[in-house]
Amino acid sequence: MKLKNKLLAIGIALSTGIANAEPVKPVDSTKKSDGSVTLDTLIVRAQSANNPHQPFESFLKPSQIIRDRTATSDTAQMFNHTAGVSFSGGGGISSRPIINGMADDRIRIQIDGMNLISACGNHMNPPLSYVAPSSVLSAQIMAGITPVSMGGDSIAGTIRVQSADPQYAEDGKKYLVTGQGSAFYRSNSNAWGGNISTTLANKNVSLTYTGSTVEAGNYKAGGNFTTRNKANANDVVSSSAYKSQNQSLSLALRNDNHEAIIKVGLQNIPYQGYPNVRMDLAGDDSWFANVSTKSKFDWGRLEARAYHEDVQHYMNFEGDKSGNMPMNTQSYNQGLAVKGIIDLTEQHQLTVGSEYQRYRLDDWWNPVGNKPMTMMNGPAPFWNISNGQRDRLDFFAEVESNWNSKWLTQFGVRGGLVEMNAGNVMDYGVVTPEAKLVNNQDKQRTDAIVDVTALARYTPTETQQYELGFARKTRAPSLYERYAWSRGAVMGMGAMAMTMPMSMLMNNWYGDGNGYVGNNNLNPETAYTVSGTANFHDAEQENWDVKITPFYTYVKDYIDAGYCMPANGVTCNNTAAGNTTTHGGGGFRLLQLGNYNAQLVGVNASGSKMLLATDNYGSLSTRGILSYVRGQNLTSNDNLYQQMPLNSTLDLDYKWGDWGATIETQLVAPKKTVQAIRLEPKTAGYALLNLRTHYDWKYLRVDAAIENVLDKNYALPLGGVYMGERNLPAGTPIPGYGRSFNVGLTVTY
């Protein structure tokens, strides 16, 4: 509570200081010298292709961001045309990105500078689910060799998503009134929704409101994929419906070289089904306050931020899954950050800063009755995590040097501490022998985090560019990885006693149907990555380009799954290696987390070619990406989980004036390399055909598409195991979407 008051006080002080500063002529917010493109009242930033000293991170293309504002309701899917990025299946707005074979907590995800964390034992509210695609202005992604200034406590990479920058009245105008509205419909799942954004501003003050809504039913596969559905037809993916609403209000103040932004927002998700988890999201309410300042000085720039996020999360069985099992999560996420960018000379820039994050989590399951010796019954809740605490404090320094027209280097060091702890637990109001032993353990842990990143870029000519990088990255375990404690309830007495693993089956953020228990003695993961990039293109970078990026990562103390062994007086239901539990549908395993050594090796490639460019008949071009990754657990000699098979996307784009069209082909090889211990299912290869078109008028844009034109019935390689209805057995992978006719309309004013 004290820290919350401090955050509010800092925010008020920052905004007051900016408001009281002496006003002078403001900076022109619509200046185009940086390559920005204005559309839909937003400024979509693109990196200049001819700049040899552009930042190391990569940005999504503006055209892709604009298209996806109405084409998808899942913000993570906006990265689906980025080489090396795949997705772990989840709810309709909650898939999780995977970067070069590593996912979830291994990726640092920032939304408007806030470091967000999933507050759920099944990770139903991943960070990117808190922002609607319609609110995205820019999206950055950095894989593996991530500059230390872009965040720590992660080993896979960093994703940054920014909403719209403030807009101000131009010189000579007293005020500005502008905005946009969009609506969309997608036939598969009968998804519909829309968004609105409006801004009222003068030269120094800008007020913006944004709102969005989406609602969808269960989606259909391209054909029957199961014979066991009871609530729906066998081509319907049960428990895939969802509904979500987002609202935000932003106040920006500026004068001279200073700007402060105060933003608050709300999200309400009444329901979101999860076809690869036993539970569904039955309610998720969150709000945030985010205060940031940016200032320019003679020596450089100073940025500061304070934020607070409150999440109230509720799980139960929705319509397609019978039963009742209430599960609640409440979390508080607070952060402070300050960063200075110092111009040492014209060639050298120093970035220094510090970040602090305070995270609190309670996870409890209310009883459904008070019948002795009956599961989910008791006088009080089951405490999965009680008073979970995770505090992180980092300091970093980074030097970027433009030595000459050919060489650019960057070197950074980041160090910090992660402190974790948790309170006492109980099993539906009963301190069982297992709970007593867990409560007597010392749960407090302090992990040292040390990151080192070194990158170099060499541009020998106008037609080629090379990059080489090395990174040492460290990630401390999450609260669930350390403190999910129960191996199950012992039911019955004497020879009739058996362990019911319900509590383990309820902790599954992998989508594989297995049950999990954490490990209080986990070490942090330390990843060593080497990556290089060769980029070849024409001198103007308008006709053709080819980029190839091989990488290798070795991870010490990689957190992976092993067979659940007896501990704290409880013998797991499937102690013998290779056995499966008969509970929860049958055919699943009970696993515990441990430290292993692992490696990941792969290559990402992308390219484009202008095939035809005419003044009278438009232009025709092609572009494509190709990705491959192989991950191995070197300790157990097993494969790593959710490694995307060889895949590629090839687009043929036609542009004529304000009209554009795309023919897209997605090719995915069979997934034969799977993780044995998790019983990860193999999937067949497939090819998809998608057609898209759009037309732009001055104040109007129309998008239309046919996704999966041939209505292909295929399984998602990383979608997880189908559990869309109650007590389905293991083995059926989640299918992808069947054919869908989509349309979107955007109006600006």
N, C-alpha and C positions, 0 to 999 in steps of 0.2 A: 504493500500500500504506500509505503514511503517513497519507493522508486517511482510509482505511478504519479504521485504528486510532484516529484522532481521533474518527470518528463513533461507534465503539463506546464510547470513553471518555466522550464526551458523554452517550450514552444511559444508561450505568451511573450517571454522576453525577446525571443528572436523576431517574432512578428512585430512587436512594438518598436524594436530598434529600427527595423526597415521602414515602418510607417512614418517614424519621426525624422528620418534622414532628409537632408535638403534635396528637393527635386531639381533635376536638370533635364536636358533633352534625352528622351528614352532611346534605346537601341531599336532599330527597325526590325520587328519580329518576322517580317516577310522577306527579308533579304535572301537572294538566291545564289550568292557567290559560293556557297558550300555544296551546291548540287542538290538542294532540296527541291521537292516537287509538291505543289499545293493541290490538294484534292479533298473533297468532302469536308471542307473547312479545317482539315488537319494538315500539318506539315510532316510528310513522310520522308525521313532522312535516308539517303543512300550514300554509300562511300564512293568517292571518286575513283574510277577505274585506272586513271592515269597517274595517280599519286603514289610514288614508290615508298612514301613514308606514312601511308595510312595506318590506322591502329591494327594491332595483331588480331583483335576479335573480328568476327564476321557478322554481318547484319543480314536479316532476311530482306529479300527484294521488295521494294514498295508495291509492285504489282501483285505479289503474292499476298501481302498483308491486306491490301484493299479487297482482293477477291475473297479471302477467307473470313472477312467480317460478316458475310451472310452465308458462306458456303459451309461453315462448321460452327458448332456450339462448344467444341472442345478446344481450348486454347493450345494445349500441347500439340494438337494435330497441325497447327500452323507450321511446325518444323518438319513436316513429312516430305519436303523436297530438299532436305539438307543431308548431304552425304554423311554417313556414320550415325545417323539418328534413327532409332526405331522406337517402338512403344509397347509398354506392358499394359495389358488390357485391364479395364475397370468399368466404372459407370459411364453413362453417355457423355458426361462433361468432365470426366476424371481419369483419363488415361495418363500414364506416367512416361515421360521420355527416357530413353536409354541412349547413352552416348558411348560409342565404341565398346559396347558390351557391359557397361556399368550403369546402374539405375538408382532411382529413389533418393535415399539420404546421401548417397555418394555424389550427388549433383547439388551444387549450390544454386538455388533458384531465388531470384530477387524480383519482387513486384514493386515498381516505383521506389526502389532502394530498400524495401523491407525484406529481411531474411525470414521467409515463412517456413513453417514446419507442419507436417501432417499430424493432426491430433486425433488419432484413431488406431486401435489395434489391428485394423484391416486396411489402414491408409486410404480411407474413402474420401478424404479431403486433401489431396496433394496440393502443393502451392499454386500450380497454374490453374486449378479449378476456381480460385478466388477472383479471377479477372475474366471478363467476357471478351471474346474475340473482337467485338465491336469497339472496345475501349483501347485496343492496342495501337499505339503510334509507331513504336519501333521495337524490334526484338533482336537481341544479340545472343550469340552462342559461341562458346570457346571450349574446345575439347582438349583435355589432357594437360597441355602446356598453358595453363591459365595464369595470367599475370597476378601477382599476389595482391594487387590493389583491387582485383575483382572478386575477392572473397576467399576465405579459408574454410577449414573444417570440412573439406570435400576432396575427393581424389579423381572424379571422373571429368569434371569441368564445371562451367558456370553458364547459367541462362539468365539473362536480364530482359525483363519486359517493362516497357515504359508506356504510360498512357499519354494522352495529348498534352503538349506544352501549353501554357497559358497564351491567350491571344489578347492583344491590346489594340486600341484605336490607332490608326495611322496618323502621321503628322497632318495637321490641317483639319482633322475631324474630331468632334467633341466626344463621340462615343461609337461603339461597335456593337451591333446585334447580329449574331450569326449562329448557325446550327445545322443539324442534319437529322434525318429520320430514316430508318430502314425497316423493311419487313421482308420475311422470307418464308418459304414453305418447301419441305422435302417429303416426297411421297412415301418413302420407306420409313416407317415408324410414325407417319403422319405428324411430322415435326413442324411446328410453326412458332414464330416469335418475331421480335422486333426490338429496336432500340431507338433512343432519342438522345440528342445532345444539344444544349443551347448555351450560349455565352453572351453575357452583357458586360461591356468593358469600356473604360476610357483609356487615357494614355498611361495611367499608372496603377489602375486597379482592374482586375479581371475576375468575374464570378462565373463559374461553369457548373451546370448540372448534367449528369448523365444517368440514364436508366436503361435497363435491358431486361427482357423476359424471354424464356423459351420453355416449351412444353412438348413432350414426345411420348408416344407409346412404345410398346415392344417392337423391335425391328425384326425383319424377316431375312433369313439366309436365302441363297440362290436355289435352295431345294431342301428336302428332308435331310437332317443331319443327326437325328436321334429317333429312337422308337419308344422312348420312355416318358415323353411329355404327357401330362394328364390335364393340366390347366389350359394348355394351348396346343395348337397343331404342331406337328413335328418339324415344321420349317420355321417356327417362331422361336426366337431367343427369349425365353421367359426371363423375367426380372431385369429387363433392359430399359424400362420406361424411366422418365425423369422430368423434373420441373425445377426451374431455377429463376431467381430474380436478383438483380444487382442494381444498386443505386449509389451515387457518390455526389458530393458537393465540394467544389474546390474554390478557394479564395487565394488569389495571387496579388502581391503588392511589389512594386518595383520603383526604383529611381536611380538614376545615374548607373552605377556599376553593381547594384545590389538588387536581389530579388528574393522574396520569401513566399512560400506556398504552404497553405494550410488545407489539408484534404481529409475529409471524413467519408466513410462509406459503410454500407450495409449489404449483407447478402443473406437471402433466405432460400433454402432448398427444402421444400416440403417433403419431397421424396426423390430417391434415386436408386433404382434397382441395380444389383450387382450379380451378373450371371456367373461369375467365377468365385463367389464367396457365399458362405452359408447365410450370412446376414444381409440385410438391405439397409440403406440409409433412410431412416424414417423421419428425419428432421435435422437440419443444420442451420443454425443462426450465428452469424458472426458480424462484428463491427470493428472498424479500425479508425485510428486518428494518426495522421502522418504529417509532420511539420519539417520542412526543409528550407535551407537558405543557400544561396550562391552569391559570392562576392568576388569582384575583380579588383586587384591592386596592382601597383607598379611591379611588384615582385612575382605576381602570378594570380592564382585563384584559391579561394577557400570555400569548402562545402561542408555543411553540417546537417544532421538529420536526427530526429527523435520520433519514435513511433510506438504505438500500443495496439495490440490485436487481441480480441476476446472471442473465443469460439465455444459455442454450446452445441454439442454433437450428440445425436441420439440414433441408436440402431435397434432394429427389430425385424421380424419377418413381414414383408409386404404381401400383396395379394396373391402372387404366384407361389409363395412359400407359406405353408400353413404353420401354425404354432404361435407361441408368445414367449419372447425372451428379451425383456428390456435391457439395454446396455447404454450407459451414459458416459460421456467424456466432456470435461471442461478444461480449457487451457487458457493461459495468459502468456502472451509473447510481447516482450518489450525490448526496445533497442535504442542505442545511442551510437552515432558515428560522426567522425570528423575527419576531413581529408584536406590536405594542402598540396596544391600543384605549383611548384616553385620553378621559375625559369632561371636556372643557374647561368646559362649563356644562351646564345641563339641556337646552339647545337645540343645542349644538354638540359634535360628537365628532370627534376626530382619530385616524386610523389611520396608523401609521408602521411600516416594516419593511424587511427585507432578505432576499434569497434567493440561494443559491449552488448551482449544479448542475455536477457534474463527470461527463462522459460519455466513455466509451472504447469503441471498436468495432474489431473485426477481422473481415474478410469474405474467406474464401479457399475455393478449389474444388480439392479433391484430384484428382490425375490418375487416369484409369481404366486407364492402361497407360504404356508407355515406347517407343512406336513413333514414330520421327522423321517429321516432316511430316504428322502425323495429329492431328486436333482432339482436345482434352481429354487428350492424352498428353504426358508429359514427366517429367523427373527430380524435379520438385517442384511444389507447388501454383501455381495461378493466384491472384494476390493482387488482388482487386477493390478492397478498401480495407485498407491496412496501418497499424495504430496510429492509427486515426482518433481525433481529439481534438476535443471541443466543450465549452468551459467558459463558464458564464454567471454573472455577478454583477450583481444588481439592487438598487436602493434605491427606495423609494416613500413617498409621503405623500398622504393623502387626508382631506378634511374633508367631513363630512356635517352639514347644518344643518337643524333643524326650526324654521323661522322663526316659524311660527304654525300654526293648525289647517288652513291652506290650502296653505302653501308648504313644499316640501322640496327642497333642492339638494344636489348632491354634486360636488366638484371634486378631481381627483387628478393627480399627476405621477409618472411612473416613469422612471428612467434607469438605464442599465447598459451593460455591455460583453459581447460574445460573442467569444471567441477560439477559432480553429479551426486545425487542422494535420493532416497525415497523413504517413506514412512512405513508403519506397520500395516500388515494385511490380514484378512480373514476370509473364510469360506462361508458366505451367506450367514454372517453373524457368529460363526463358530471358529475359534482359534484351534484349528486342527493341529495334530502333531507336526505336519509339514509346515503349516503357517507359523507355528511357534519356533521351529528351527530357522525358518527364513527371517523372522523378526529378530532373532538373536544374532544374526549375521551383521557384520559391519558393511553397510551398503555405500558408504561415502567413498568416492573415487575422484582423483585428480589426475588428469592426463595432460601432458605437455604436447603442444602442437608446434611443429617446426616445418615451414615450407620454404623451398628455394626454387626459383625459376630463372632460367637463362635462355634467351632467345636471340637469334641473329637473322637478319634479312639481307640478302645480297642481290642487287639489281644490276647486272653487268651491262645489259643493253635494254632497249625499249621493248624487246620482244621476249624477255625471259626474266624470271625472278625465282630465287631460292630462299627457303627458310629452314632453319635447324633449331631445335629446342630440346632442353632437358628440364625436367621438373621432379622435385621431391615433394609429395603432398601427403598430408596426414589428416585422418578423420577419426574422431572419437565415436564410440558406439552411441546409439540412440537410447532413449529411456526404455523403449520396448525391448530392444536387443539385450539390455542388461537386467531389467527388472520384471519382465513377464515371468512369473514364478511358479505357477501351479502345474503339477504333472497329472492332476486329476483327483477326483473325490473317491475315497475308498468306501464302497457300498457293501453291506453285508458283514458277516462275522465268521471267523474261523475259516474252515475249508471253503465256505461259500463266498468269502470276501473277494471282490474284484475292483479294479480301478476303472472308474468311468472317466474318459479323457475329454469330457466336454470342454473344460476350460482351455485345454491346448488347442482344440479345434476352432475355438473362437478367436485365437490369436493367429492370424494368417494374413500378412501383407504381401504375399507372393502370388496369390491367385491359383495355387496348385492343389487346394483341398486338404493338404496335410495339416497336422497340428504342430505347434511350436511352443517351446519354453526357452526363456532367455538364459543368460549366463552372467552372473555378477562379476566374474573374473575375466571378462573379455579385455583384450588389449586393443589399443587404437590400430587402425589400418594405416600402413605406410606404403605409398605407391611411388615407384620410380619409373618415369616415362621418358622415352626418347622418340621424337617425331621429326620428320622432315617433309618439306613440301617443294615440289617443282612445278612452276607455273609458266606455260608457254602460250604466247598470243601474238596477234599482229600488233603493230606499233600503236595504232589508235585504240586497240582493244574493242573494236566494233564488229570485226568480221569473224574471228574465231578465237577460242581459247581452250586449253587443256590444263587441268590441275590434278596432280597425283600426290597423295599424302599417306605414306606408310607409317605405322606406329608400333611400338612395343612397350608394354607395361608389365612390370613385376610388382606384385603386391605382397608385402610381408604382413602376416597376421590378418589376412583376408577373412572376413566374417562369413562363414558358410554353414551348411547344415550337416549334422551327423546323427546317428541313431540315438534316440533318447535312452539314457542309462539311468539306473536307480539312483536316487539322491533324496536327501531330506526325509528318509523313511518311506518313500513311495517308489514302487516298481511300476515302470511304464507299461501300458497295456500291450505293447509289442516290443518287449525288451530284446528278444532274439533278433539279431541282424537279418534284415530281409523280410521279416514278418510284417503284416499289415493289420490295422485295427478293423474290427467289424462294425464300429460305430460310425455315425455320420454318413451312411450310405455304403460303407465298406470299400476296401481296396486302397485305403490311404495309410500313410505312415505318421508316426509320432516322432518328431525330430527335435533336437536341441542345437543351439548355436554354439560355435566354437571358432577358434582361430586356426587358420591354415595358411599355406603359401600358395599363391596363384600367379598365373601369367595370362596376358591377353595380347594377341598379335593380329594385325589386320591392315587393310589398306582402303582408303576412300579416294574416289576419283570423280571428277566432274568435267564437263566440257560443253561447248556450244559452237554453232556454225551458222553464219548468215548464208542462206541458200540463194536468196533472190531479194533484190532491193530495187524498186522502181518508183518513179514519181507518180505514175498513173494507176498502177495496179497493186500498190502496197508492197509489203515485205513478207518473206517466208524464211523462217529460221528453225533450227532444231537445237535442243539442249538435253542433256542427260546426266544422270549420276549413277555410280556403281559403288557398292560397299560390301566388304567382307570382314568378318571378325571370328576369331576362334579363342575361346577362353578355357583354361584348364586348371583344375585344382591339383597342384603338384604334390600335395601331401597325401591325398586320397586316390590320386590317379583317375578321378572322375572329371567329367566336363563341368563347366560352370553353367548355371541356370540362365535361361532366356538369352541365348546367343543367337542373333538373327542370322539365318543362312544367307548365302550369296544372293544379292538382290539388286535390281536396277530399275530406273524409271527413264523413259524416253518420251520427250514431248516434241510435237510438231506445231509451231506457232505461226499463225497468219495474222497480220495487222494491216488494216487499210483505213486510214483516217481515224475515226472514232470507234471503229468496229474491230473486234479481235476475236479469234477462235483458236482453240487448242484441241489437238488429238493426243491423248496421253495413253501410254502403255506401261503397265507395271508388271515386272517379271520377278518371280521369287522361286528360288530353287527348293527342292525338298529339304525338310529339316530332319536329318538323320542323326546329327550329333546332339544328343540330349543328356540331361543329368540323370543318372540312374537312381541315385538315392531319393530323389523327389518324385520318381516315376513320371518324369516329364514326357508327355506324349509326342510321338513323331508326327509330322504333317507332310502332306504331298505338296509338290510344287504347283504353281498356278500362274496364269497370265490374266490380267484385267485390262479392259478397254474403257476409257472415260472420254467423254466429249464435253467441252465447255465453250461458252461464247459470252461476250459482253458487248454492250454499246453505251457510249458516253455522250450525253448532251451537256449543255452548260451547267444545268442544275439537276441533272437526272442521270442515273446509271442503272442499267438493267443487266442482271446476270442470269444465265440459264445453263443447266448442265444435265447430262445423263451419266450417272455414276454406275459402273459395272454394267455396261451396255448389254452384254451377252448373258446377264443374270447368272454368272458363274457361282457354283456352290463350292466354297473353299474354306479351309480351316486357317485361322490366324496362327502363325508360328509361335507368337509370344502372347497369345490371348489368355492362356491359362486353361483350367479344366472346367467344363460346363457343370454348374451347380444351380441353374436357374430355377429349379423346382426342388421340393423337399426330398432329402435322402437319395439323391442320385449317386450311383456308383462311379468310381474313378474311370478314367480312360478316354472320355469324349472331349476333344479340344473345342474351344469356342469358335464358331464360324464367323466369317466376315459378312458385311452387308450384301444383300442381294441388290437387284437393280433399283435405282431411285431416280426420280425426276425432280430436279431442284430448280427453284426460281427465287431471285432476290431483287429487290427494288430499293434504291437509295435516292433520297431527295435532299438537296442542300439549299440553304438560304443565307 
